[in-house]
Amino acid sequence: MTLEFDHVVGSNDLRLNTGSYTNAAGETYSVRALRYFISNIVLVNTNGTEYVVPQDSSYFIIDESMAAAKPTLKIPEGEYAQLRFTVGIDSLRSTMPLSQRLG
């Protein structure tokens, strides 16, 4: 399974280094980089059974400048109705020794 993230501003696709956007307060801003982690991935199939992606395979960096790089998951075959994940890294994982921060 491959995950694809579509970053938008209002109703427009987000484009790095291509001008400015205006937020709800009327302030303008530009975006030069957009990077974040996703972790703790869980898929729920159509009968409600959850598949928790193993911790050592459940951490990915999403980088808008590398649109071709998409997280790929090895999951059991099935029909899935939901996908849940955490934006960022959970506090327990971030305090583990470096040798245990796999994924």
TARADA-V880951 format. One record per backbone hydrogen bond with DSSP energy under -0.5 kcal/mol. CO is the residue of the C=O (numbers start at 1). NH is the residue of the N-H. E is the energy in kcal/mol with one decimal. If there is no record, write none. Layout:
CO;NH;E
CO;NH;E
This chain:
1;73;-3.5
5;7;-0.6
7;14;-2.9
9;12;-2.3
12;9;-3.2
15;18;-0.8
21;29;-2.4
23;26;-2.0
27;23;-2.8
29;21;-3.3
30;32;-0.5
31;17;-2.6
34;64;-2.5
36;62;-4.0
37;88;-2.8
38;60;-2.4
39;86;-3.2
41;53;-2.3
42;84;-3.1
43;51;-3.3
44;81;-2.9
44;82;-1.8
45;48;-2.2
49;45;-2.8
50;52;-0.5
51;43;-2.7
51;53;-0.6
54;57;-2.5
55;58;-1.5
60;38;-2.5
60;62;-0.5
61;63;-0.5
62;36;-2.1
63;66;-2.1
64;67;-0.6
66;69;-2.0
68;70;-0.9
71;3;-2.7
73;75;-0.7
78;80;-0.6
79;46;-2.1
82;44;-2.0
84;42;-2.8
86;39;-2.2
86;88;-0.7
90;94;-1.9
91;95;-0.9
92;95;-0.7
93;96;-1.3
97;100;-2.2
98;101;-1.5
100;102;-1.4
103;59;-1.3
